[in-house]
Amino acid sequence: MGVSNESKVPPMAAPDVNVASCPSRLILEHVTSRWGVLVLAALTDGTRRFSELRRTVGGVSEKMLAQTLQTLERDGFVHRQAHPVIPPHVDYSLTPIGEEAARQVWSLARWVESRVPDVMAARDSYEKAKQGR
């Protein structure tokens, strides 16, 4: 009895974010996008409703928040729990892998916050040097 072609799955190459076609690139884009980082960070404090997330993540539109949550849910970082009540009540929380991703990107975000004065000084120096050319 022969082996069917359906059971023959080609081995996947080891993920490499430097390879353009690697799925890791898109995942990296999702968790490190401006809204992705902020949503993951907001959920580190626990489960939140959509409206709470919108208030917490300053500047995000309803559309972008919905898209970001859907993307993070599809990637397995966010769990969406819809409650069968009227009006609709939906809770969002981090999955275990989402908690891990949130810790990583939030650490980077906090580091960025701590280096704002240095970056602003570097920008100022750059602009002054550029004007002096």
Disulfide bonds with the S-S distance in Angstrom:
none
